Amino acid sequence: MSEIKLQQSWKNLLESEFNKPYMHKLKAFLIEQKQQGKTIYPEGSHIFNAFNSTPVDKVKVVILGQDPYHGPNQAHGLCFSVNKGVAIPPSLRNIYKELNQDIGFIIPNHGNLQAWADQGVLLLNSVLTVNQAQAGSHQGKGWEVFTDKIIAELNIKHKNIVYMLWGAYAQKKGASIDAQNNLVLKSVHPSPLSAHRGFMGCKHFSQCNEYLQAHGNPPVIWQIS
C-alpha cells in the first residue's frame, strides 16, 4: 500500500502502522485477492478518501460505518456515501429523512457526502475495502486494527469532536472514546431494520452543531446540493 497517497497529517500520525506485521499481512491479502481476479471496492485511489478529504486537525465530527458498499460504482471511501448517479442506499435514505425532520434538510437526488468530508466530517468505515458482491469479505484482515488506531489517536490528541455511533457495531468500536472531552451521540443503526427504534427522531445533527458552536467551532452545513 506504499503506492497509495495519504494526506500528510495522517501520514505523520500513522506512518509507523504501515510497517507493522498486521499491515503487511493485509497488503498481502489484498494482492492475493486481485491475483484471484476479485474486484475490490473502492478502487485504490479512493481507499483513503476519508483521510485525504479531512486532515487530522480539521476533524470536527466522526461518523463510524462498517464496510464499504459492495456494488459497482457505489463506494468511494466515505462511509454511508455513494457516487453520484447511483441509487441512494436505504440507510442513507433514513439519514436524509432524519436530517429533514431535524433541521429542515432538503433531500437531494444523490448520495454523495463529499461536501461533509470537506468540512471536517470524518466518514470512517471500520473496514476500508470489500470484494464485489461479498459483504464483509475483508473483515478480520487487519483494517479494524488500523481504524481502531485512528480512533485512539484522535481520542488522545484531540477534543471537542462529535462522535456519531449508530448501531451496536459502531458503539463497541467507539467504547473507549472520552465522553468528558467530546460529544458521543448514540442510537440504533439507520438501517430500515432498526431506524424506527430510535434513529428517527434522534436529532443528532442539530445536537452536533449546537455542541460545535458552544466550543468555538463552526457548525457543519449538512445541506447537500
N, CA, C and O of each residue as an XYZ file, in Angstrom:
900
protein
N       0.805     -1.205      0.000
C       0.000      0.000      0.000
C       0.843      1.262      0.000
O       0.318      2.368      0.124
N       2.161      1.094     -0.140
C       3.037      2.257     -0.151
C       2.747      3.158     -1.346
O       3.050      4.351     -1.306
N       2.151      2.593     -2.432
C       1.882      3.386     -3.618
C       0.645      4.266     -3.445
O       0.401      5.145     -4.272
N      -0.130      4.050     -2.402
C      -1.340      4.839     -2.185
C      -0.986      6.117     -1.441
O      -0.310      6.088     -0.412
N      -1.449      7.227     -1.971
C      -1.123      8.521     -1.362
C      -2.026      8.781     -0.154
O      -3.242      8.597     -0.217
N      -1.411      9.207      0.933
C      -2.143      9.514      2.159
C      -1.824     10.947      2.559
O      -0.661     11.349      2.581
N      -2.848     11.703      2.870
C      -2.695     13.112      3.252
C      -1.641     13.250      4.365
O      -1.580     12.424      5.276
N      -0.829     14.285      4.281
C       0.393     14.357      5.087
C       0.147     14.271      6.592
O       0.893     13.590      7.296
N      -0.889     14.949      7.099
C      -1.108     14.928      8.552
C      -1.431     13.521      9.047
O      -1.010     13.127     10.135
N      -2.186     12.762      8.239
C      -2.485     11.366      8.608
C      -1.248     10.493      8.445
O      -1.003      9.584      9.238
N      -0.471     10.785      7.402
C       0.759     10.022      7.182
C       1.685     10.179      8.387
O       2.270      9.203      8.857
N       1.813     11.408      8.884
C       2.660     11.650     10.056
C       2.160     10.865     11.268
O       2.948     10.343     12.056
N       0.846     10.795     11.399
C       0.237     10.132     12.551
C       0.335      8.607     12.457
O       0.493      7.925     13.469
N       0.240      8.082     11.236
C       0.024      6.637     11.048
C       1.172      5.907     10.361
O       1.099      4.697     10.148
N       2.226      6.633     10.017
C       3.291      6.013      9.217
C       3.811      4.727      9.839
O       4.061      3.755      9.126
N       3.977      4.707     11.160
C       4.522      3.514     11.813
C       3.595      2.309     11.651
O       4.053      1.166     11.669
N       2.277      2.564     11.492
C       1.325      1.446     11.334
C       1.624      0.638     10.070
O       1.469     -0.583     10.051
N       2.055      1.336      9.016
C       2.255      0.653      7.729
C       3.426     -0.318      7.758
O       3.570     -1.154      6.866
N       4.260     -0.206      8.782
C       5.406     -1.117      8.900
C       5.143     -2.281      9.854
O       6.024     -3.113     10.073
N       3.954     -2.346     10.415
C       3.645     -3.402     11.382
C       3.219     -4.692     10.667
O       2.697     -4.649      9.553
N       3.447     -5.839     11.320
C       3.130     -7.123     10.675
C       1.680     -7.228     10.187
O       1.435     -7.775      9.111
N       0.717     -6.715     10.958
C      -0.689     -6.857     10.539
C      -0.945     -6.142      9.216
O      -1.750     -6.601      8.406
N      -0.259     -5.014      8.994
C      -0.462     -4.270      7.750
C       0.212     -4.963      6.573
O      -0.291     -4.915      5.451
N       1.343     -5.603      6.826
C       1.977     -6.396      5.758
C       1.075     -7.565      5.364
O       0.954     -7.895      4.184
N       0.443     -8.186      6.360
C      -0.492     -9.290      6.069
C      -1.693     -8.780      5.284
O      -2.157     -9.439      4.353
N      -2.194     -7.614      5.657
C      -3.343     -7.030      4.957
C      -2.984     -6.736      3.504
O      -3.758     -7.030      2.593
N      -1.824     -6.163      3.299
C      -1.387     -5.862      1.929
C      -1.271     -7.146      1.107
O      -1.692     -7.187     -0.049
N      -0.702     -8.188      1.705
C      -0.568     -9.475      1.006
C      -1.938    -10.052      0.659
O      -2.130    -10.614     -0.419
N      -2.888     -9.907      1.583
C      -4.259    -10.386      1.340
C      -4.886     -9.657      0.149
O      -5.499    -10.286     -0.714
N      -4.733     -8.337      0.105
C      -5.327     -7.556     -0.987
C      -4.701     -7.924     -2.329
O      -5.397     -8.020     -3.340
N      -3.379     -8.129     -2.334
C      -2.695     -8.536     -3.567
C      -3.198     -9.906     -4.022
O      -3.451    -10.129     -5.206
N      -3.336    -10.814     -3.062
C      -3.826    -12.171     -3.367
C      -5.239    -12.122     -3.960
O      -5.534    -12.825     -4.926
N      -6.108    -11.291     -3.379
C      -7.473    -11.177     -3.899
C      -7.474    -10.684     -5.340
O      -8.237    -11.177     -6.172
N      -6.622     -9.715     -5.630
C      -6.542     -9.195     -7.003
C      -6.015    -10.263     -7.953
O      -6.491    -10.398     -9.081
N      -5.016    -11.026     -7.478
C      -4.439    -12.084     -8.321
C      -5.477    -13.175     -8.626
O      -5.408    -13.840     -9.660
N      -6.431    -13.345     -7.714
C      -7.512    -14.317     -7.923
C      -8.626    -13.766     -8.822
O      -9.617    -14.445     -9.089
N      -8.443    -12.527     -9.280
C      -9.417    -11.937    -10.185
C     -10.584    -11.254     -9.500
O     -11.576    -10.920    -10.148
N     -10.477    -11.044     -8.196
C     -11.565    -10.383     -7.464
C     -11.557     -8.878     -7.755
O     -10.501     -8.261     -7.898
N     -12.741     -8.318     -7.838
C     -12.879     -6.866     -7.952
C     -13.027     -6.303     -6.549
O     -13.910     -6.719     -5.799
N     -12.168     -5.362     -6.194
C     -12.157     -4.778     -4.848
C     -12.713     -3.356     -4.906
O     -12.355     -2.558     -5.772
N     -13.601     -3.071     -3.953
C     -14.140     -1.705     -3.820
C     -13.697     -1.103     -2.491
O     -13.516     -1.835     -1.518
N     -13.517      0.229     -2.429
C     -13.473      1.134     -3.579
C     -12.175      0.952     -4.352
O     -11.286      0.228     -3.904
N     -12.057      1.594     -5.498
C     -10.811      1.499     -6.261
C      -9.670      2.096     -5.434
O      -9.893      2.909     -4.537
N      -8.468      1.684     -5.751
C      -7.301      2.023     -4.929
C      -7.158      3.486     -4.572
O      -6.808      3.819     -3.440
N      -7.422      4.360     -5.520
C      -7.222      5.790     -5.267
C      -8.235      6.363     -4.286
O      -8.060      7.481     -3.801
N      -9.304      5.602     -3.984
C     -10.342      6.081     -3.070
C     -10.327      5.391     -1.700
O     -11.119      5.744     -0.826
N      -9.445      4.424     -1.506
C      -9.448      3.677     -0.239
C      -9.277      4.617      0.950
O      -9.928      4.447      1.981
N      -8.393      5.617      0.804
C      -8.112      6.550      1.893
C      -8.789      7.907      1.686
O      -8.316      8.924      2.194
N      -9.883      7.920      0.950
C     -10.572      9.173      0.639
C     -11.001      9.931      1.897
O     -10.917     11.158      1.937
N     -11.461      9.206      2.927
C     -11.911      9.868      4.161
C     -10.784     10.702      4.770
O     -11.014     11.810      5.253
N      -9.570     10.164      4.742
C      -8.420     10.857      5.339
C      -7.915     11.975      4.431
O      -7.543     13.051      4.899
N      -7.908     11.704      3.127
C      -7.420     12.705      2.184
C      -8.364     13.903      2.096
O      -7.947     15.000      1.723
N      -9.629     13.694      2.439
C     -10.620     14.776      2.417
C     -10.632     15.574      3.714
O     -11.003     16.748      3.716
N     -10.230     14.947      4.817
C     -10.383     15.543      6.152
C      -9.078     15.418      6.931
O      -8.872     14.420      7.621
N      -8.183     16.418      6.834
C      -6.920     16.360      7.583
C      -7.159     16.233      9.091
O      -8.209     16.628      9.598
N      -6.189     15.685      9.786
C      -6.335     15.390     11.220
C      -6.831     16.599     12.012
O      -7.781     16.489     12.787
N      -6.193     17.746     11.818
C      -6.535     18.914     12.638
C      -7.845     19.579     12.226
O      -8.293     20.526     12.872
N      -8.459     19.086     11.154
C      -9.747     19.630     10.705
C     -10.928     18.763     11.149
O     -12.081     19.125     10.920
N     -10.644     17.612     11.787
C     -11.727     16.692     12.166
C     -12.590     17.323     13.268
O     -12.105     17.614     14.361
N     -13.859     17.526     12.964
C     -14.829     18.062     13.937
C     -15.847     17.008     14.348
O     -16.356     17.006     15.469
N     -16.127     16.111     13.401
C     -17.164     15.092     13.586
C     -16.622     13.778     13.051
O     -15.934     13.757     12.030
N     -16.930     12.675     13.736
C     -16.596     11.340     13.229
C     -17.896     10.534     13.150
O     -18.593     10.359     14.149
N     -18.205     10.052     11.959
C     -19.324      9.117     11.781
C     -18.712      7.767     11.455
O     -17.930      7.643     10.512
N     -19.071      6.748     12.242
C     -18.475      5.410     12.081
C     -19.394      4.488     11.301
O     -20.556      4.296     11.658
N     -18.859      3.927     10.241
C     -19.558      2.889      9.489
C     -18.838      1.558      9.646
O     -17.928      1.421     10.463
N     -19.261      0.577      8.846
C     -18.700     -0.766      8.990
C     -17.883     -1.177      7.772
O     -16.655     -1.227      7.843
N     -18.549     -1.472      6.650
C     -17.884     -1.899      5.416
C     -18.213     -0.940      4.288
O     -19.234     -0.255      4.341
N     -17.364     -0.878      3.265
C     -17.773     -0.169      2.049
C     -18.939     -0.910      1.367
O     -19.133     -2.109      1.567
N     -19.693     -0.178      0.576
C     -20.711     -0.823     -0.268
C     -20.016     -1.743     -1.262
O     -18.889     -1.477     -1.678
N     -20.691     -2.827     -1.642
C     -20.026     -3.832     -2.479
C     -20.616     -3.962     -3.874
O     -20.373     -4.950     -4.567
N     -21.407     -2.944     -4.295
C     -21.940     -2.935     -5.656
C     -21.127     -2.024     -6.566
O     -20.397     -1.159     -6.080
N     -21.243     -2.205     -7.878
C     -20.474     -1.388     -8.825
C     -20.746      0.110     -8.659
O     -21.892      0.536     -8.512
N     -19.676      0.889     -8.686
C     -19.739      2.365     -8.671
C     -20.313      2.973     -7.396
O     -20.560      4.178     -7.352
N     -20.531      2.164     -6.355
C     -21.105      2.721     -5.123
C     -20.029      3.353     -4.240
O     -20.036      4.565     -4.025
N     -19.118      2.550     -3.735
C     -18.162      3.007     -2.710
C     -17.129      3.957     -3.285
O     -16.609      3.746     -4.381
N     -16.837      5.018     -2.521
C     -15.736      5.907     -2.902
C     -14.963      6.371     -1.668
O     -14.396      7.463     -1.658
N     -14.945      5.531     -0.628
C     -14.058      5.760      0.504
C     -14.633      6.575      1.638
O     -13.900      6.929      2.561
N     -15.921      6.887      1.606
C     -16.589      7.606      2.690
C     -17.759      6.766      3.173
O     -18.569      6.323      2.358
N     -17.871      6.535      4.478
C     -18.951      5.670      4.961
C     -20.318      6.302      4.668
O     -20.478      7.522      4.716
N     -21.274      5.462      4.372
C     -22.663      5.804      4.051
C     -22.825      6.542      2.718
O     -23.952      6.746      2.267
N     -21.724      6.945      2.083
C     -21.772      7.765      0.875
C     -21.617      6.910     -0.375
O     -20.897      5.911     -0.378
N     -22.306      7.321     -1.440
C     -22.133      6.660     -2.743
C     -21.864      7.712     -3.814
O     -22.194      8.887     -3.653
N     -21.264      7.266     -4.900
C     -21.023      8.154     -6.029
C     -22.332      8.679     -6.601
O     -23.369      8.021     -6.515
N     -22.271      9.852     -7.176
C     -23.443     10.398     -7.874
C     -23.822      9.458     -9.016
O     -22.967      8.805     -9.615
N     -25.119      9.405     -9.303
C     -25.602      8.548    -10.382
C     -25.949      7.144     -9.924
O     -26.427      6.330    -10.714
N     -25.708      6.853     -8.636
C     -26.027      5.541     -8.059
C     -27.224      5.718     -7.121
O     -27.342      6.747     -6.454
N     -28.104      4.727     -7.067
C     -29.275      4.812     -6.188
C     -28.850      5.059     -4.740
O     -27.870      4.485     -4.266
N     -29.596      5.920     -4.041
C     -29.294      6.212     -2.637
C     -29.618      4.973     -1.799
O     -30.754      4.501     -1.827
N     -28.643      4.432     -1.051
C     -28.893      3.220     -0.259
C     -29.916      3.469      0.862
O     -30.096      4.606      1.297
N     -30.585      2.403      1.327
C     -31.651      2.555      2.328
C     -31.219      3.259      3.620
O     -31.962      4.098      4.130
N     -30.044      2.940      4.157
C     -29.606      3.590      5.396
C     -29.407      5.085      5.186
O     -29.776      5.888      6.043
N     -28.833      5.456      4.064
C     -28.617      6.875      3.783
C     -29.952      7.585      3.559
O     -30.099      8.751      3.926
N     -30.917      6.898      2.964
C     -32.257      7.496      2.824
C     -32.822      7.862      4.197
O     -33.437      8.915      4.368
N     -32.605      6.980      5.165
C     -33.093      7.262      6.523
C     -32.306      8.382      7.184
O     -32.878      9.172      7.935
N     -31.011      8.466      6.922
C     -30.208      9.591      7.423
C     -30.766     10.901      6.857
O     -30.920     11.887      7.577
N     -31.061     10.892      5.578
C     -31.633     12.081      4.943
C     -32.997     12.442      5.557
O     -33.296     13.613      5.791
N     -33.812     11.409      5.812
C     -35.135     11.673      6.416
C     -34.993     12.300      7.796
O     -35.730     13.223      8.142
N     -34.036     11.793      8.591
C     -33.817     12.349      9.921
C     -33.291     13.783      9.823
O     -33.704     14.650     10.593
N     -32.400     14.028      8.898
C     -31.909     15.392      8.671
C     -33.063     16.327      8.315
O     -33.123     17.465      8.780
N     -33.974     15.829      7.486
C     -35.134     16.629      7.091
C     -35.996     16.991      8.295
O     -36.412     18.139      8.456
N     -36.259     15.981      9.148
C     -37.082     16.214     10.335
C     -36.357     17.094     11.355
O     -36.978     17.916     12.028
N     -35.051     16.915     11.460
C     -34.265     17.588     12.497
C     -33.993     19.052     12.150
O     -34.200     19.940     12.978
N     -33.531     19.299     10.934
C     -33.071     20.659     10.604
C     -33.673     21.212      9.315
O     -33.228     22.248      8.821
N     -34.690     20.526      8.758
C     -35.306     21.026      7.533
C     -34.471     20.790      6.275
O     -34.669     21.451      5.256
N     -33.543     19.849      6.357
C     -32.695     19.434      5.230
C     -33.565     19.079      4.026
O     -34.549     18.349      4.150
N     -33.191     19.603      2.870
C     -33.898     19.268      1.621
C     -33.190     18.070      1.004
O     -32.002     18.140      0.688
N     -33.920     16.971      0.832
C     -33.302     15.710      0.393
C     -32.841     15.831     -1.062
O     -33.645     16.115     -1.950
N     -31.535     15.614     -1.302
C     -31.002     15.718     -2.670
C     -31.306     14.465     -3.487
O     -31.839     13.482     -2.973
N     -30.957     14.525     -4.766
C     -31.244     13.380     -5.644
C     -30.045     12.451     -5.791
O     -29.998     11.623     -6.700
N     -29.072     12.597     -4.886
C     -27.886     11.722     -4.932
C     -27.404     11.461     -3.508
O     -27.884     12.078     -2.557
N     -26.441     10.530     -3.368
C     -25.963     10.137     -2.049
C     -24.500     10.410     -1.813
O     -23.868      9.729     -1.006
N     -23.941     11.401     -2.505
C     -22.524     11.706     -2.361
C     -22.325     12.692     -1.207
O     -22.813     13.821     -1.262
N     -21.607     12.262     -0.159
C     -21.424     13.050      1.057
C     -20.073     13.755      1.106
O     -19.617     14.161      2.175
N     -19.439     13.900     -0.047
C     -18.114     14.533     -0.086
C     -18.135     15.925      0.557
O     -17.159     16.331      1.187
N     -19.234     16.647      0.400
C     -19.328     18.001      0.961
C     -19.205     17.986      2.485
O     -18.699     18.942      3.071
N     -19.660     16.918      3.127
C     -19.486     16.793      4.581
C     -18.012     16.572      4.915
O     -17.459     17.225      5.800
N     -17.386     15.640      4.192
C     -15.979     15.313      4.446
C     -15.097     16.557      4.291
O     -14.142     16.747      5.045
N     -15.425     17.393      3.313
C     -14.628     18.596      3.053
C     -14.763     19.628      4.174
O     -13.960     20.556      4.265
N     -15.779     19.465      5.028
C     -15.974     20.386      6.154
C     -15.445     19.853      7.485
O     -15.593     20.509      8.517
N     -14.836     18.678      7.469
C     -14.291     18.145      8.715
C     -15.090     17.005      9.316
O     -14.910     16.675     10.488
N     -15.974     16.395      8.527
C     -16.702     15.209      8.994
C     -15.944     13.977      8.491
O     -15.949     13.674      7.298
N     -15.293     13.273      9.422
C     -14.534     12.069      9.047
C     -15.523     10.910      8.901
O     -16.065     10.410      9.886
N     -15.744     10.502      7.669
C     -16.722      9.442      7.357
C     -15.963      8.123      7.290
O     -15.567      7.667      6.218
N     -15.770      7.525      8.456
C     -14.820      6.424      8.639
C     -15.499      5.060      8.698
O     -16.265      4.778      9.620
N     -15.216      4.228      7.722
C     -15.592      2.824      7.826
C     -14.561      2.085      8.671
O     -13.378      2.424      8.654
N     -15.014      1.072      9.411
C     -14.102      0.243     10.205
C     -13.202     -0.588      9.301
O     -12.025     -0.795      9.596
N     -13.771     -1.059      8.199
C     -13.055     -1.856      7.191
C     -13.063     -1.029      5.907
O     -14.111     -0.521      5.506
N     -11.920     -0.890      5.267
C     -11.820      0.068      4.163
C     -11.947     -0.531      2.772
O     -11.987      0.209      1.788
N     -12.012     -1.860      2.667
C     -12.163     -2.494      1.355
C     -13.124     -3.677      1.451
O     -13.428     -4.164      2.540
N     -13.595     -4.128      0.284
C     -14.532     -5.256      0.217
C     -14.481     -5.839     -1.194
O     -14.174     -5.126     -2.149
N     -14.780     -7.123     -1.326
C     -14.899     -7.722     -2.657
C     -16.287     -7.451     -3.230
O     -17.275     -7.393     -2.497
N     -16.344     -7.291     -4.523
C     -17.633     -7.081     -5.193
C     -18.610     -8.206     -4.828
O     -18.286     -9.391     -4.890
N     -19.812     -7.783     -4.449
C     -20.930     -8.699     -4.156
C     -20.679     -9.612     -2.960
O     -21.384    -10.607     -2.791
N     -19.681     -9.289     -2.121
C     -19.388    -10.117     -0.949
C     -19.273     -9.241      0.294
O     -18.173     -8.864      0.699
N     -20.402     -8.926      0.885
C     -20.400     -8.074      2.083
C     -19.534     -8.695      3.177
O     -19.603     -9.900      3.423
N     -18.723     -7.872      3.826
C     -17.905     -8.355      4.942
C     -16.722     -9.204      4.562
O     -16.090     -9.805      5.431
N     -16.399     -9.271      3.266
C     -15.350    -10.197      2.811
C     -13.946     -9.808      3.246
O     -13.040    -10.639      3.193
N     -13.738     -8.561      3.677
C     -12.413     -8.149      4.141
C     -12.391     -7.873      5.639
O     -11.461     -7.243      6.143
N     -13.400     -8.338      6.341
C     -13.398     -8.196      7.795
C     -12.369     -9.154      8.407
O     -12.139    -10.247      7.889
N     -11.759     -8.730      9.511
C     -10.810     -9.592     10.213
C      -9.470     -9.749      9.529
O      -8.700    -10.646      9.871
N      -9.176     -8.876      8.551
C      -7.907     -8.975      7.817
C      -6.892     -7.911      8.236
O      -5.766     -7.895      7.738
N      -7.291     -7.022      9.155
C      -6.349     -6.022      9.639
C      -6.864     -4.591      9.617
O      -6.370     -3.742     10.360
N      -7.841     -4.319      8.783
C      -8.355     -2.944      8.712
C      -8.891     -2.462     10.060
O      -8.719     -1.296     10.415
N      -9.539     -3.355     10.811
C     -10.111     -2.934     12.096
C      -9.031     -2.447     13.066
O      -9.264     -1.519     13.840
N      -7.860     -3.067     13.024
C      -6.737     -2.647     13.880
C      -6.306     -1.233     13.483
O      -6.059     -0.379     14.334
N      -6.225     -1.014     12.197
C      -5.817      0.286     11.659
C      -6.813      1.380     12.059
O      -6.409      2.455     12.502
N      -8.100      1.109     11.905
C      -9.095      2.148     12.216
C      -9.293      2.317     13.725
O      -9.667      3.399     14.179
N      -9.047      1.263     14.504
C      -9.023      1.419     15.975
C      -7.911      2.396     16.381
O      -8.090      3.221     17.278
N      -6.773      2.288     15.711
C      -5.634      3.171     15.987
C      -6.007      4.629     15.692
O      -5.633      5.535     16.437
N      -6.739      4.841     14.614
C      -7.159      6.200     14.246
C      -8.048      6.793     15.333
O      -7.847      7.931     15.756
N      -9.029      6.020     15.781
C      -9.931      6.495     16.838
C      -9.146      6.774     18.119
O      -9.375      7.784     18.786
N      -8.222      5.875     18.459
C      -7.422      6.053     19.675
C      -6.573      7.323     19.598
O      -6.480      8.063     20.577
N      -5.960      7.577     18.456
C      -5.112      8.761     18.295
C      -5.939     10.045     18.391
O      -5.529     11.008     19.040
N      -7.100     10.052     17.743
C      -7.969     11.230     17.839
C      -8.395     11.459     19.286
O      -8.430     12.592     19.766
N      -8.715     10.378     19.962
C      -9.190     10.453     21.343
C      -8.107     10.991     22.288
O      -8.400     11.733     23.226
N      -6.863     10.609     22.026
C      -5.747     11.032     22.881
C      -5.347     12.481     22.600
O      -5.093     13.250     23.528
N      -5.292     12.845     21.334
C      -4.656     14.111     20.948
C      -5.632     15.246     20.624
O      -5.208     16.391     20.473
N      -6.909     14.952     20.517
C      -7.877     15.977     20.125
C      -9.105     15.898     21.021
O      -9.444     14.831     21.534
N      -9.767     17.035     21.206
C     -11.006     17.014     21.983
C     -12.052     17.899     21.324
O     -11.786     18.574     20.329
N     -13.244     17.879     21.901
C     -14.404     18.604     21.361
C     -14.801     18.124     19.962
O     -15.282     18.897     19.134
N     -14.586     16.828     19.726
C     -15.062     16.180     18.500
C     -16.425     15.556     18.792
O     -16.661     15.053     19.891
N     -17.310     15.593     17.814
C     -18.609     14.920     17.930
C     -18.501     13.549     17.266
O     -18.182     13.449     16.082
N     -18.766     12.504     18.031
C     -18.754     11.133     17.504
C     -20.188     10.638     17.368
O     -20.943     10.655     18.340
N     -20.570     10.201     16.183
C     -21.895      9.636     15.952
C     -21.750      8.122     15.807
O     -21.197      7.624     14.827
N     -22.259      7.410     16.806
C     -22.124      5.953     16.865
C     -23.502      5.329     16.698
O     -24.298      5.284     17.636
N     -23.769      4.851     15.496
C     -25.089      4.330     15.151
C     -25.030      2.808     15.058
O     -24.389      2.253     14.166
N     -25.701      2.150     15.982
C     -25.728      0.691     15.990
C     -24.684      0.088     16.905
O     -23.708      0.740     17.274
N     -24.901     -1.169     17.267
C     -24.052     -1.848     18.251
C     -22.600     -1.951     17.793
O     -21.685     -1.838     18.608
N     -22.385     -2.164     16.502
C     -21.018     -2.327     15.989
C     -20.217     -1.047     16.209
O     -19.099     -1.089     16.721
N     -20.792      0.087     15.821
C     -20.099      1.374     15.976
C     -19.901      1.709     17.450
O     -18.861      2.248     17.830
N     -20.887      1.395     18.279
C     -20.787      1.713     19.705
C     -19.705      0.894     20.380
O     -19.011      1.385     21.270
N     -19.560     -0.347     19.961
C     -18.479     -1.184     20.513
C     -17.116     -0.642     20.076
O     -16.183     -0.580     20.877
N     -17.005     -0.257     18.822
C     -15.734      0.261     18.305
C     -15.370      1.579     18.984
O     -14.191      1.869     19.188
N     -16.375      2.376     19.332
C     -16.121      3.666     19.955
C     -16.233      3.659     21.465
O     -16.355      4.717     22.081
N     -16.195      2.485     22.070
C     -16.439      2.368     23.523
C     -15.422      3.120     24.371
O     -15.748      3.542     25.481
N     -14.202      3.299     23.881
C     -13.151      3.928     24.690
C     -13.080      5.448     24.506
O     -12.228      6.101     25.109
N     -13.957      6.010     23.688
C     -13.910      7.458     23.444
C     -14.247      8.213     24.732
O     -15.185      7.857     25.444
N     -13.484      9.237     25.013
C     -13.649     10.047     26.218
C     -14.869     10.961     26.073
O     -14.825     11.971     25.370
N     -15.959     10.586     26.755
C     -17.201     11.352     26.649
C     -17.182     12.628     27.477
O     -18.104     13.438     27.383
N     -16.133     12.820     28.296
C     -15.995     14.062     29.057
C     -15.492     15.200     28.161
O     -15.910     16.349     28.307
N     -14.604     14.868     27.250
C     -13.966     15.883     26.407
C     -14.490     15.924     24.979
O     -14.015     16.711     24.160
N     -15.464     15.081     24.680
C     -16.070     15.021     23.357
C     -17.567     14.804     23.524
O     -18.032     14.498     24.622
N     -18.320     14.960     22.451
C     -19.749     14.632     22.475
C     -19.937     13.294     21.774
O     -19.643     13.163     20.586
N     -20.427     12.299     22.511
C     -20.663     10.970     21.941
C     -22.171     10.773     21.808
O     -22.887     10.682     22.805
N     -22.639     10.709     20.571
C     -24.062     10.546     20.277
C     -24.310      9.112     19.826
O     -23.666      8.627     18.895
N     -25.244      8.437     20.490
C     -25.509      7.028     20.186
C     -26.976      6.826     19.817
O     -27.870      7.467     20.370
N     -27.195      5.929     18.879
C     -28.562      5.485     18.581
C     -28.468      4.148     17.865
O     -27.371      3.656     17.599
N     -29.612      3.561     17.553
C     -29.620      2.373     16.713
C     -29.136      2.769     15.315
O     -29.008      3.951     14.998
N     -28.875      1.772     14.501
C     -28.389      1.987     13.137
C     -29.524      2.541     12.263
O     -30.688      2.197     12.471
N     -29.189      3.400     11.280
C     -30.237      3.931     10.392
C     -30.779      2.938      9.360
O     -31.597      3.308      8.519
N     -30.338      1.708      9.418
C     -30.878      0.678      8.524
C     -32.400      0.590      8.656
O     -32.935      0.820      9.740
N     -33.105      0.259      7.568
C     -34.560      0.081      7.652
C     -34.985     -0.956      8.694
O     -36.122     -0.930      9.166
N     -34.080     -1.868      9.055
C     -34.401     -2.895     10.047
C     -34.530     -2.314     11.450
O     -35.230     -2.868     12.298
N     -33.838     -1.176     11.693
C     -33.793     -0.670     13.075
C     -34.107      0.809     13.230
O     -34.357      1.263     14.347
N     -34.102      1.570     12.150
C     -34.183      3.037     12.251
C     -35.389      3.511     13.059
O     -35.312      4.510     13.775
N     -36.502      2.787     12.942
C     -37.739      3.188     13.646
C     -37.638      2.987     15.156
O     -38.514      3.427     15.901
N     -36.565      2.320     15.612
C     -36.417      2.063     17.052
C     -35.559      3.108     17.754
O     -35.046      2.852     18.843
N     -35.397      4.272     17.151
C     -34.667      5.320     17.852
C     -33.752      6.176     17.007
O     -33.312      7.235     17.454
N     -33.455      5.739     15.783
C     -32.651      6.638     14.946
C     -33.515      7.809     14.477
O     -33.103      8.966     14.561
N     -34.716      7.499     13.983
C     -35.611      8.570     13.569
C     -36.033      9.357     14.814
O     -36.589      8.798     15.760
N     -35.760     10.646     14.792
C     -36.070     11.482     15.950
C     -34.901     11.693     16.898
O     -35.064     12.337     17.934
N     -33.709     11.159     16.566
C     -32.562     11.274     17.482
C     -31.983     12.691     17.533
O     -31.334     13.066     18.509
N     -32.220     13.468     16.486
C     -31.760     14.871     16.425
C     -30.232     15.016     16.599
O     -29.757     15.996     17.173
N     -29.496     14.051     16.108
C     -28.039     14.108     16.260
C     -27.414     15.281     15.509
O     -26.392     15.816     15.938
N     -28.010     15.678     14.406
C     -27.371     16.691     13.563
C     -27.486     18.086     14.179
O     -26.538     18.869     14.129
N     -28.632     18.389     14.751
C     -28.764     19.681     15.436
C     -27.954     19.688     16.730
O     -27.337     20.697     17.071
N     -27.953     18.559     17.454
C     -27.135     18.473     18.676
C     -25.656     18.663     18.359
O     -24.933     19.332     19.098
N     -25.222     18.079     17.270
C     -23.829     18.201     16.830
C     -23.466     19.671     16.631
O     -22.459     20.142     17.160
N     -24.278     20.386     15.876
C     -23.949     21.777     15.572
C     -24.009     22.667     16.804
O     -23.215     23.598     16.938
N     -24.948     22.386     17.708
C     -25.011     23.148     18.957
C     -23.727     22.964     19.763
O     -23.186     23.923     20.315
N     -23.251     21.732     19.824
C     -22.023     21.430     20.569
C     -20.815     22.108     19.918
O     -20.000     22.722     20.605
N     -20.703     21.994     18.596
C     -19.571     22.604     17.902
C     -19.530     24.106     18.154
O     -18.475     24.664     18.456
N     -20.678     24.753     18.031
C     -20.722     26.204     18.224
C     -20.424     26.595     19.673
O     -19.786     27.614     19.935
N     -20.898     25.767     20.606
C     -20.636     26.034     22.028
C     -19.144     25.936     22.355
O     -18.680     26.505     23.344
N     -18.392     25.204     21.509
C     -16.957     25.042     21.741
C     -16.121     25.808     20.711
O     -14.959     25.485     20.463
N     -16.743     26.827     20.124
C     -15.998     27.733     19.259
C     -15.691     27.234     17.865
O     -14.820     27.785     17.192
N     -16.392     26.196     17.413
C     -16.172     25.663     16.070
C     -17.361     25.980     15.168
O     -18.499     25.991     15.636
N     -17.117     26.235     13.892
C     -18.245     26.480     13.004
C     -19.104     25.230     12.853
O     -18.583     24.115     12.871
N     -20.422     25.407     12.704
C     -21.296     24.251     12.530
C     -21.074     23.601     11.164
O     -20.529     24.216     10.248
N     -21.504     22.358     11.050
C     -21.465     21.672      9.751
C     -22.671     22.132      8.927
O     -23.802     22.135      9.413
N     -22.416     22.516      7.688
C     -23.528     22.767      6.769
C     -23.922     21.414      6.190
O     -23.290     20.912      5.260
N     -24.978     20.834      6.758
C     -25.385     19.475      6.368
C     -26.025     19.439      4.984
O     -25.969     18.425      4.289
N     -26.633     20.555      4.592
C     -27.340     20.570      3.301
C     -26.399     20.234      2.149
O     -25.292     20.764      2.057
N     -26.852     19.361      1.288
C     -26.078     18.922      0.120
C     -26.840     19.347     -1.125
O     -28.053     19.161     -1.217
N     -26.117     19.920     -2.082
C     -26.798     20.367     -3.300
C     -26.690     19.304     -4.385
O     -27.201     19.494     -5.489
